[in-house]
Amino acid sequence: MSNDLFSVAPATVADIPALCRLAEATWWHCYRGMISDEQIRFMLAWMYEPERLRSEMADGVDWLLLCRAGATAPVGFAAWSGTGRGREARLHKLYVHPGHQRRGGAKALLDSVYRRAADAGYRRLSLTVNRHNRTALQCYQRAGFHPCGTQVRDIGGGFVMDDYILARPLAAD
Protein backbone atom coordinates (compact mmCIF):
# COMPACT_ATOMS: atom_id res chain seq x y z
CA MET A 1 0.00 0.00 0.00
CA SER A 2 1.27 3.52 -0.71
CA ASN A 3 0.40 7.17 -1.01
CA ASP A 4 2.39 10.00 -2.61
CA LEU A 5 4.82 10.30 0.31
CA PHE A 6 4.99 6.83 1.83
CA SER A 7 4.82 3.14 1.06
CA VAL A 8 4.00 0.31 3.46
CA ALA A 9 5.39 -3.21 3.10
CA PRO A 10 5.70 -6.32 5.28
CA ALA A 11 8.73 -6.49 7.56
CA THR A 12 10.89 -9.60 7.74
CA VAL A 13 13.42 -10.98 10.18
CA ALA A 14 16.09 -9.12 8.18
CA ASP A 15 14.37 -5.85 9.17
CA ILE A 16 14.66 -6.42 12.93
CA PRO A 17 17.76 -4.19 13.36
CA ALA A 18 15.93 -1.34 11.60
CA LEU A 19 12.83 -1.89 13.77
CA CYS A 20 14.98 -1.70 16.91
CA ARG A 21 16.68 1.52 15.73
CA LEU A 22 13.32 3.11 14.94
CA ALA A 23 11.90 2.08 18.31
CA GLU A 24 14.88 3.64 20.10
CA ALA A 25 14.50 6.93 18.20
CA THR A 26 10.74 7.20 18.51
CA TRP A 27 10.38 6.06 22.12
CA TRP A 28 12.78 8.63 23.56
CA HIS A 29 11.06 11.38 21.61
CA CYS A 30 7.53 10.18 22.45
CA TYR A 31 7.77 9.03 26.06
CA ARG A 32 10.46 11.16 27.71
CA GLY A 33 8.69 13.21 30.35
CA MET A 34 5.64 10.94 30.18
CA ILE A 35 7.28 7.94 31.84
CA SER A 36 10.66 7.71 33.54
CA ASP A 37 13.88 7.18 31.59
CA GLU A 38 14.30 3.94 33.54
CA GLN A 39 10.91 2.70 32.33
CA ILE A 40 11.74 3.67 28.73
CA ARG A 41 14.98 1.68 28.91
CA PHE A 42 13.18 -1.27 30.53
CA MET A 43 10.38 -1.33 27.96
CA LEU A 44 12.70 -0.95 24.96
CA ALA A 45 14.83 -3.86 26.19
CA TRP A 46 11.73 -5.95 26.90
CA MET A 47 9.59 -5.18 23.85
CA TYR A 48 12.28 -4.85 21.17
CA GLU A 49 14.69 -7.62 22.07
CA PRO A 50 15.53 -9.14 18.65
CA GLU A 51 14.66 -12.71 19.65
CA ARG A 52 11.26 -11.52 20.88
CA LEU A 53 10.58 -9.81 17.54
CA ARG A 54 11.63 -12.98 15.65
CA SER A 55 9.26 -14.99 17.85
CA GLU A 56 6.39 -12.56 17.29
CA MET A 57 6.91 -12.69 13.53
CA ALA A 58 6.92 -16.51 13.64
CA ASP A 59 3.78 -16.52 15.79
CA GLY A 60 1.73 -14.45 13.34
CA VAL A 61 2.24 -10.85 14.42
CA ASP A 62 2.16 -8.87 11.16
CA TRP A 63 4.95 -6.27 11.23
CA LEU A 64 4.81 -3.50 8.63
CA LEU A 65 7.46 -1.00 7.57
CA LEU A 66 6.80 2.56 6.48
CA CYS A 67 9.22 3.99 3.91
CA ARG A 68 9.37 7.49 2.51
CA ALA A 69 8.72 7.47 -1.24
CA GLY A 70 11.98 7.00 -3.12
CA ALA A 71 13.91 5.92 -0.02
CA THR A 72 14.85 2.45 1.18
CA ALA A 73 15.38 3.05 4.89
CA PRO A 74 12.16 2.71 6.91
CA VAL A 75 10.83 5.71 8.84
CA GLY A 76 8.09 3.94 10.79
CA PHE A 77 6.45 0.66 11.64
CA ALA A 78 3.29 -1.00 12.88
CA ALA A 79 2.54 -4.45 14.29
CA TRP A 80 -0.87 -6.11 14.59
CA SER A 81 -2.45 -9.55 14.98
CA GLY A 82 -5.70 -11.31 15.75
CA THR A 83 -6.63 -11.40 19.42
CA GLY A 84 -8.08 -14.88 19.62
CA ARG A 85 -11.37 -13.23 20.68
CA GLY A 86 -13.68 -13.71 17.75
CA ARG A 87 -13.32 -11.24 14.95
CA GLU A 88 -11.19 -8.67 16.79
CA ALA A 89 -7.66 -7.70 15.79
CA ARG A 90 -5.23 -5.71 17.91
CA LEU A 91 -2.82 -2.99 16.90
CA HIS A 92 0.23 -3.64 19.08
CA LYS A 93 2.53 -0.89 17.89
CA LEU A 94 2.56 2.11 15.56
CA TYR A 95 5.46 4.55 15.50
CA VAL A 96 6.78 7.08 12.99
CA HIS A 97 10.24 8.59 13.34
CA PRO A 98 9.98 12.12 14.80
CA GLY A 99 11.56 13.65 11.67
CA HIS A 100 8.79 12.21 9.51
CA GLN A 101 5.70 12.79 11.66
CA ARG A 102 2.66 14.86 10.66
CA ARG A 103 3.05 14.00 6.98
CA GLY A 104 0.59 11.13 6.63
CA GLY A 105 2.82 8.22 7.63
CA ALA A 106 0.68 7.13 10.58
CA LYS A 107 -2.40 7.26 8.35
CA ALA A 108 -0.65 5.15 5.70
CA LEU A 109 0.25 2.56 8.35
CA LEU A 110 -3.26 2.58 9.84
CA ASP A 111 -4.87 2.25 6.40
CA SER A 112 -2.65 -0.75 5.66
CA VAL A 113 -3.53 -2.39 8.99
CA TYR A 114 -7.27 -1.72 8.41
CA ARG A 115 -7.15 -3.30 4.97
CA ARG A 116 -5.09 -6.32 6.05
CA ALA A 117 -7.22 -6.98 9.15
CA ALA A 118 -10.50 -6.58 7.25
CA ASP A 119 -9.22 -8.84 4.45
CA ALA A 120 -8.40 -11.45 7.12
CA GLY A 121 -12.04 -11.33 8.31
CA TYR A 122 -11.66 -9.13 11.40
CA ARG A 123 -14.49 -6.69 12.15
CA ARG A 124 -12.94 -4.61 14.92
CA LEU A 125 -9.48 -3.24 15.68
CA SER A 126 -8.44 -2.41 19.25
CA LEU A 127 -5.33 -0.89 20.79
CA THR A 128 -3.98 0.50 24.03
CA VAL A 129 -2.46 3.96 24.40
CA ASN A 130 -0.73 5.51 27.42
CA ARG A 131 -3.25 7.68 29.28
CA HIS A 132 -0.81 10.61 29.21
CA ASN A 133 -0.02 10.38 25.49
CA ARG A 134 -2.41 13.11 24.32
CA THR A 135 -0.82 13.33 20.86
CA ALA A 136 -1.38 9.63 20.09
CA LEU A 137 -4.82 9.65 21.72
CA GLN A 138 -5.93 12.54 19.48
CA CYS A 139 -4.44 10.84 16.40
CA TYR A 140 -6.33 7.62 17.10
CA GLN A 141 -9.58 9.47 17.85
CA ARG A 142 -9.29 11.36 14.54
CA ALA A 143 -8.85 7.95 12.89
CA GLY A 144 -12.18 6.74 14.28
CA PHE A 145 -11.11 4.96 17.47
CA HIS A 146 -13.31 5.35 20.55
CA PRO A 147 -12.50 4.73 24.22
CA CYS A 148 -13.89 1.44 25.51
CA GLY A 149 -12.00 0.94 28.77
CA THR A 150 -8.83 1.35 30.78
CA GLN A 151 -6.06 -1.02 31.75
CA VAL A 152 -3.26 -0.92 34.31
CA ARG A 153 -0.81 -3.75 33.70
CA ASP A 154 2.22 -4.69 35.79
CA ILE A 155 5.06 -5.31 33.33
CA GLY A 156 7.75 -6.16 35.87
CA GLY A 157 10.77 -4.20 36.99
CA GLY A 158 8.52 -2.13 39.26
CA PHE A 159 6.74 -0.59 36.25
CA VAL A 160 3.16 -0.53 35.00
CA MET A 161 1.49 0.37 31.73
CA ASP A 162 -1.42 2.73 32.45
CA ASP A 163 -3.50 2.78 29.28
CA TYR A 164 -6.77 3.63 27.63
CA ILE A 165 -8.27 0.87 25.50
CA LEU A 166 -9.57 2.18 22.17
CA ALA A 167 -11.38 0.38 19.35
CA ARG A 168 -12.96 1.04 15.98
CA PRO A 169 -14.98 -1.05 13.57
CA LEU A 170 -13.40 -2.30 10.36
CA ALA A 171 -15.12 -2.52 6.99
CA ALA A 172 -18.32 -4.56 7.03
CA ASP A 173 -18.61 -7.78 5.03
N, C-alpha and C positions, 0 to 999 in steps of 0.2 A: 504494500500500500504506500502511496506517496501523495504529496501535494507539491506546490511550486518550490518550497524551501526545504522540505524534509522527505526522507524515505524511511520506511520501517521494514525490517526483515528479521527472520528468526535468528536468535543467537545460538551458538554452538559451544561445545567445550573449549574450542580454540579461542573463544571470545572472553573467557573467564578473566584473564588479566585485565582486559579493557573494562569489564564490568566492575572489577574491584577498584580500579583507578577512578572511574566515574563515581562510584559510591563514596570514596574518600573525599573527592572534591565537592560533591553536592551535599553530603551530610554536614561537613563543617560549616558550609555556608548556610544551610537550612536550619540546623538545630542548635548552633552555638548561641547561648543566651536563653534557649528554650529548655534545654536539659543540660546537665553538667558535662564538662569535657570528659570526665571519667566515664559517664554513661555513654557518650558518643563513642569513645574508644572501645568500651565493652561491647556495644551493639555492632559496631563495624567488624570487630574480630569474630563475633558470634554469627552474625547474619551473612557475612561475605567471606567466610573461610572457603578457599577454593574447593576443598573436598565436599563441603556442604552444597555448594552450587552445582558441582558435578552430580551429586546425589539427587538434588531437586530436579535437574534436567532429566536424569534417568527415570525419575518417578513421575514424570508427566507435567511438571511445572513448565509452562510455555514462556520462555524468556525472549524478549524482543529488543532489538537495537534500533535506535533512532540515529540516522546519519543526516548531516546537512547535505543538500543537493550538491553534487559535484565533488564531495569529499568522501574519504574512505574511513576515517576515524569516527567512531560513534560519539554522539554528544548527549545521549540519553538512553534510558532503558525502562522497560516495564516487565513484570512477571505476573502471571495469572494461572489459575487452574480451577478445575471443578472442586466443589466443597465436599462431595459425598452426601449432600443433603438435597436430594431431588434435582431440580433443574436450576440450581444456583451455582454461579461461578464466583470466585473471589479474586480481586485485584490485590496482589501481595505487595507490589512495589511499583512506583512510577517516579522517576527522577530525570530532570533535564539539567545539564551542566549550567551553572549560573551565568556564564557568558553567552548562553543561547536561549535563555528563558524569555518569555513574553513575545515569542515569534511564531507560535502555533505548534511547537514541538509536542507539548503535552496533549494538545488536541489530536495531533496525528497519532500519537501512541494510544490514546483512549479510543479513537475511532477504529484502530486496528484491533484492539482488544474486544470492542463491542462486536465487530464483524466476526472475529474468530470464535468468540463465545456463542454468539447467536447461531453461527453455522454449525457448531457442535451440539446444538439443541438446548442451550441454556436460556432461561427466560429472565433471569435476574442476575445482576452483578453487584456484589457487596465489597466493602473495603473498611479498613480502620484508618483513622487519622488522629494524630496527637491533638488533644483538646486545645493546646495553646498554639497550634499551627494555623493561624487565621488565613494566611495566604493560600495554603493548600485547601483548607475548608471552603473558602470562597470559590476557588477554582473548581472543586468538585460540585459545589452547589450550582454554579453556572452551567456545568455539564449535565445537570439533571439528577444528581444524587440528592437524597433526602435523609435526614437523621432518622435512625430507627433504634437507637440504643446507645449505651455506653459500656465500656469494658476497662477494668483495671486488672492487668495481668502481671504477676511476678515473673520476671525473666531471669532471676538469679543475680548473683553478684551484689545483692542489696538494692537492685533497681526494679522499677515497675514501668510498664507501658500504660499510660492513662489516655484512653482513646474514645472518640466518638465512633460509632458504627454507622456507616452510610450505605444506602443501596439505591439502585435505579433499575427500572425494567429494561429489558432488551427487546429487540424487534419481535413482534408477535409472529406466530406461525402463519 
